[in-house]
Amino acid sequence: MAFDFFSGFVRDVRAARSTAKEVERLSRMNNSDLARLGLERTEISSYAYNKHFGRR
């Protein structure tokens, strides 16, 4: 049980770091590049979160 908690914690830390990197990468893009991905600037955070955390 403790191992499950620890492995879940590690997985969440990794996902959080990946989310932060994704937000940073997408934030550096201009609006036309984001549009090619089907994103608006206001959707960056939720897109990155859903990509790396998914629906749990």
A tleap script that builds the chain and sets N, CA, C and O, in Angstrom:
source leaprc.protein.ff14SB
mol = sequence {
  NMET ALA PHE ASP PHE PHE SER GLY PHE VAL
  ARG ASP VAL ARG ALA ALA ARG SER THR ALA
  LYS GLU VAL GLU ARG LEU SER ARG MET ASN
  ASN SER ASP LEU ALA ARG LEU GLY LEU GLU
  ARG THR GLU ILE SER SER TYR ALA TYR ASN
  LYS HIE PHE GLY ARG CARG
}
set mol.1.N position { 0.820 -1.190 0.000 }
set mol.1.CA position { 0.000 0.000 0.000 }
set mol.1.C position { 0.865 1.255 0.000 }
set mol.1.O position { 0.574 2.201 -0.733 }
set mol.2.N position { 1.913 1.282 0.801 }
set mol.2.CA position { 2.805 2.438 0.827 }
set mol.2.C position { 3.505 2.592 -0.508 }
set mol.2.O position { 3.739 3.709 -0.970 }
set mol.3.N position { 3.842 1.451 -1.138 }
set mol.3.CA position { 4.500 1.519 -2.439 }
set mol.3.C position { 3.575 2.139 -3.481 }
set mol.3.O position { 4.023 2.938 -4.303 }
set mol.4.N position { 2.298 1.785 -3.458 }
set mol.4.CA position { 1.333 2.361 -4.394 }
set mol.4.C position { 1.242 3.868 -4.223 }
set mol.4.O position { 1.187 4.611 -5.204 }
set mol.5.N position { 1.226 4.313 -2.982 }
set mol.5.CA position { 1.182 5.746 -2.703 }
set mol.5.C position { 2.429 6.427 -3.247 }
set mol.5.O position { 2.340 7.463 -3.904 }
set mol.6.N position { 3.594 5.843 -2.971 }
set mol.6.CA position { 4.858 6.432 -3.413 }
set mol.6.C position { 4.950 6.449 -4.935 }
set mol.6.O position { 5.330 7.463 -5.521 }
set mol.7.N position { 4.609 5.340 -5.578 }
set mol.7.CA position { 4.698 5.300 -7.042 }
set mol.7.C position { 3.699 6.272 -7.673 }
set mol.7.O position { 3.996 6.879 -8.702 }
set mol.8.N position { 2.528 6.424 -7.071 }
set mol.8.CA position { 1.555 7.407 -7.550 }
set mol.8.C position { 2.064 8.819 -7.386 }
set mol.8.O position { 1.859 9.664 -8.257 }
set mol.9.N position { 2.724 9.080 -6.278 }
set mol.9.CA position { 3.303 10.399 -6.022 }
set mol.9.C position { 4.373 10.715 -7.058 }
set mol.9.O position { 4.397 11.809 -7.621 }
set mol.10.N position { 5.256 9.753 -7.308 }
set mol.10.CA position { 6.323 9.953 -8.294 }
set mol.10.C position { 5.729 10.188 -9.683 }
set mol.10.O position { 6.186 11.062 -10.419 }
set mol.11.N position { 4.713 9.408 -10.034 }
set mol.11.CA position { 4.052 9.575 -11.326 }
set mol.11.C position { 3.446 10.974 -11.451 }
set mol.11.O position { 3.540 11.599 -12.508 }
set mol.12.N position { 2.826 11.465 -10.376 }
set mol.12.CA position { 2.224 12.794 -10.406 }
set mol.12.C position { 3.275 13.895 -10.495 }
set mol.12.O position { 3.061 14.903 -11.169 }
set mol.13.N position { 4.399 13.714 -9.825 }
set mol.13.CA position { 5.481 14.704 -9.911 }
set mol.13.C position { 6.008 14.767 -11.340 }
set mol.13.O position { 6.237 15.851 -11.878 }
set mol.14.N position { 6.197 13.612 -11.944 }
set mol.14.CA position { 6.662 13.583 -13.341 }
set mol.14.C position { 5.652 14.246 -14.267 }
set mol.14.O position { 6.026 15.016 -15.152 }
set mol.15.N position { 4.389 13.951 -14.066 }
set mol.15.CA position { 3.343 14.557 -14.903 }
set mol.15.C position { 3.301 16.065 -14.708 }
set mol.15.O position { 3.101 16.807 -15.670 }
set mol.16.N position { 3.487 16.526 -13.482 }
set mol.16.CA position { 3.489 17.966 -13.208 }
set mol.16.C position { 4.657 18.649 -13.903 }
set mol.16.O position { 4.500 19.732 -14.467 }
set mol.17.N position { 5.824 18.023 -13.865 }
set mol.17.CA position { 6.990 18.591 -14.546 }
set mol.17.C position { 6.781 18.623 -16.057 }
set mol.17.O position { 7.129 19.602 -16.717 }
set mol.18.N position { 6.214 17.557 -16.596 }
set mol.18.CA position { 5.934 17.513 -18.030 }
set mol.18.C position { 4.902 18.563 -18.422 }
set mol.18.O position { 5.014 19.188 -19.477 }
set mol.19.N position { 3.908 18.754 -17.579 }
set mol.19.CA position { 2.885 19.765 -17.824 }
set mol.19.C position { 3.508 21.148 -17.857 }
set mol.19.O position { 3.206 21.945 -18.745 }
set mol.20.N position { 4.377 21.441 -16.896 }
set mol.20.CA position { 5.033 22.748 -16.842 }
set mol.20.C position { 5.885 22.991 -18.087 }
set mol.20.O position { 5.887 24.092 -18.637 }
set mol.21.N position { 6.604 21.969 -18.527 }
set mol.21.CA position { 7.423 22.105 -19.736 }
set mol.21.C position { 6.555 22.332 -20.966 }
set mol.21.O position { 6.899 23.127 -21.841 }
set mol.22.N position { 5.428 21.629 -21.026 }
set mol.22.CA position { 4.503 21.785 -22.158 }
set mol.22.C position { 3.911 23.187 -22.173 }
set mol.22.O position { 3.815 23.804 -23.234 }
set mol.23.N position { 3.517 23.696 -21.017 }
set mol.23.CA position { 2.973 25.056 -20.934 }
set mol.23.C position { 4.028 26.064 -21.387 }
set mol.23.O position { 3.724 26.987 -22.142 }
set mol.24.N position { 5.247 25.888 -20.935 }
set mol.24.CA position { 6.326 26.796 -21.330 }
set mol.24.C position { 6.549 26.754 -22.846 }
set mol.24.O position { 6.669 27.797 -23.488 }
set mol.25.N position { 6.604 25.554 -23.407 }
set mol.25.CA position { 6.827 25.391 -24.851 }
set mol.25.C position { 5.703 26.043 -25.659 }
set mol.25.O position { 5.960 26.783 -26.609 }
set mol.26.N position { 4.466 25.763 -25.276 }
set mol.26.CA position { 3.331 26.309 -26.016 }
set mol.26.C position { 3.217 27.824 -25.831 }
set mol.26.O position { 2.792 28.530 -26.745 }
set mol.27.N position { 3.590 28.316 -24.671 }
set mol.27.CA position { 3.505 29.756 -24.418 }
set mol.27.C position { 4.467 30.549 -25.296 }
set mol.27.O position { 4.228 31.720 -25.589 }
set mol.28.N position { 5.539 29.914 -25.707 }
set mol.28.CA position { 6.511 30.591 -26.573 }
set mol.28.C position { 6.056 30.655 -28.029 }
set mol.28.O position { 6.616 31.412 -28.823 }
set mol.29.N position { 5.041 29.864 -28.382 }
set mol.29.CA position { 4.548 29.854 -29.763 }
set mol.29.C position { 3.703 31.094 -30.046 }
set mol.29.O position { 3.081 31.666 -29.151 }
set mol.30.N position { 3.701 31.491 -31.319 }
set mol.30.CA position { 2.824 32.607 -31.680 }
set mol.30.C position { 1.411 32.064 -31.943 }
set mol.30.O position { 1.199 30.854 -32.016 }
set mol.31.N position { 0.471 32.969 -32.081 }
set mol.31.CA position { -0.938 32.571 -32.197 }
set mol.31.C position { -1.213 31.719 -33.428 }
set mol.31.O position { -2.052 30.820 -33.376 }
set mol.32.N position { -0.523 31.985 -34.536 }
set mol.32.CA position { -0.774 31.181 -35.738 }
set mol.32.C position { -0.255 29.754 -35.568 }
set mol.32.O position { -0.871 28.815 -36.070 }
set mol.33.N position { 0.863 29.577 -34.870 }
set mol.33.CA position { 1.355 28.225 -34.594 }
set mol.33.C position { 0.408 27.474 -33.672 }
set mol.33.O position { 0.162 26.283 -33.860 }
set mol.34.N position { -0.120 28.170 -32.683 }
set mol.34.CA position { -1.098 27.544 -31.788 }
set mol.34.C position { -2.360 27.154 -32.564 }
set mol.34.O position { -2.927 26.084 -32.340 }
set mol.35.N position { -2.789 28.022 -33.469 }
set mol.35.CA position { -3.990 27.744 -34.258 }
set mol.35.C position { -3.793 26.494 -35.121 }
set mol.35.O position { -4.734 25.726 -35.317 }
set mol.36.N position { -2.588 26.286 -35.632 }
set mol.36.CA position { -2.316 25.076 -36.414 }
set mol.36.C position { -2.469 23.819 -35.570 }
set mol.36.O position { -2.782 22.746 -36.086 }
set mol.37.N position { -2.245 23.962 -34.269 }
set mol.37.CA position { -2.438 22.839 -33.345 }
set mol.37.C position { -3.886 22.740 -32.869 }
set mol.37.O position { -4.255 21.806 -32.158 }
set mol.38.N position { -4.695 23.714 -33.270 }
set mol.38.CA position { -6.093 23.735 -32.853 }
set mol.38.C position { -6.284 24.325 -31.474 }
set mol.38.O position { -7.257 24.014 -30.787 }
set mol.39.N position { -5.351 25.183 -31.065 }
set mol.39.CA position { -5.401 25.771 -29.725 }
set mol.39.C position { -5.472 27.283 -29.776 }
set mol.39.O position { -4.977 27.917 -30.708 }
set mol.40.N position { -6.095 27.844 -28.763 }
set mol.40.CA position { -6.026 29.276 -28.506 }
set mol.40.C position { -5.153 29.459 -27.277 }
set mol.40.O position { -4.996 28.535 -26.479 }
set mol.41.N position { -4.595 30.626 -27.127 }
set mol.41.CA position { -3.693 30.890 -26.009 }
set mol.41.C position { -4.348 30.608 -24.652 }
set mol.41.O position { -3.678 30.162 -23.721 }
set mol.42.N position { -5.630 30.863 -24.541 }
set mol.42.CA position { -6.332 30.645 -23.270 }
set mol.42.C position { -6.505 29.169 -22.927 }
set mol.42.O position { -6.861 28.835 -21.797 }
set mol.43.N position { -6.256 28.283 -23.890 }
set mol.43.CA position { -6.442 26.850 -23.686 }
set mol.43.C position { -5.150 26.106 -23.347 }
set mol.43.O position { -5.176 24.896 -23.118 }
set mol.44.N position { -4.031 26.810 -23.313 }
set mol.44.CA position { -2.731 26.161 -23.133 }
set mol.44.C position { -2.670 25.354 -21.844 }
set mol.44.O position { -2.297 24.181 -21.873 }
set mol.45.N position { -3.021 25.946 -20.735 }
set mol.45.CA position { -2.901 25.252 -19.442 }
set mol.45.C position { -3.770 24.008 -19.371 }
set mol.45.O position { -3.310 22.947 -18.949 }
set mol.46.N position { -5.010 24.134 -19.777 }
set mol.46.CA position { -5.899 22.964 -19.700 }
set mol.46.C position { -5.464 21.881 -20.688 }
set mol.46.O position { -5.568 20.692 -20.385 }
set mol.47.N position { -4.983 22.278 -21.854 }
set mol.47.CA position { -4.493 21.298 -22.824 }
set mol.47.C position { -3.309 20.520 -22.245 }
set mol.47.O position { -3.277 19.290 -22.302 }
set mol.48.N position { -2.344 21.241 -21.691 }
set mol.48.CA position { -1.149 20.587 -21.138 }
set mol.48.C position { -1.521 19.691 -19.963 }
set mol.48.O position { -1.004 18.580 -19.848 }
set mol.49.N position { -2.403 20.156 -19.095 }
set mol.49.CA position { -2.820 19.353 -17.950 }
set mol.49.C position { -3.479 18.046 -18.411 }
set mol.49.O position { -3.137 16.964 -17.934 }
set mol.50.N position { -4.422 18.167 -19.338 }
set mol.50.CA position { -5.131 16.980 -19.827 }
set mol.50.C position { -4.189 16.024 -20.567 }
set mol.50.O position { -4.346 14.805 -20.491 }
set mol.51.N position { -3.228 16.578 -21.269 }
set mol.51.CA position { -2.288 15.732 -22.007 }
set mol.51.C position { -1.440 14.876 -21.054 }
set mol.51.O position { -1.197 13.700 -21.324 }
set mol.52.N position { -0.998 15.463 -19.951 }
set mol.52.CA position { -0.067 14.755 -19.077 }
set mol.52.C position { -0.708 14.084 -17.862 }
set mol.52.O position { -0.145 13.150 -17.292 }
set mol.53.N position { -1.874 14.561 -17.475 }
set mol.53.CA position { -2.562 13.926 -16.360 }
set mol.53.C position { -3.722 13.050 -16.831 }
set mol.53.O position { -4.115 12.103 -16.152 }
set mol.54.N position { -4.254 13.377 -17.987 }
set mol.54.CA position { -5.377 12.604 -18.499 }
set mol.54.C position { -6.557 12.648 -17.554 }
set mol.54.O position { -6.576 13.445 -16.616 }
set mol.55.N position { -7.502 11.833 -17.783 }
set mol.55.CA position { -8.677 11.751 -16.898 }
set mol.55.C position { -8.485 10.585 -15.964 }
set mol.55.O position { -8.525 9.425 -16.373 }
set mol.56.N position { -8.274 10.908 -14.694 }
set mol.56.CA position { -8.065 9.859 -13.693 }
set mol.56.C position { -9.244 9.762 -12.783 }
set mol.56.O position { -9.255 8.933 -11.873 }
savepdb mol mol.pdb
quit
